[in-house]
Amino acid sequence: MLVYKKVRTYLEENGLKQKTVAQKAGIPNSTFNAILNGKRTLYAEDLRAICLALNVSPELFIDVHHND
């Protein structure tokens, strides 16, 4: 699943409003909405701001594979 879809699903599953998270992340609501609809690229700095706003680790949304 794409990262923006994981973020959108997380918000839905936790009953969080996009507008509230966008404000907390410092991202304009229209931009945040476009990101979560796949109409704008989710950049690393956007993901960082979203994760800080949600108080979660980016690894929650990004598959990290370790080669042991």
Buried (B, 14 or more C-beta within 10 A) or exposed (E): EEBBBBBBEBBEEEEBEBEEBBBBBEBEEEBBBBBBEEEBEBEEEBBEBBBEBBEBEBEEBEEEEEEE
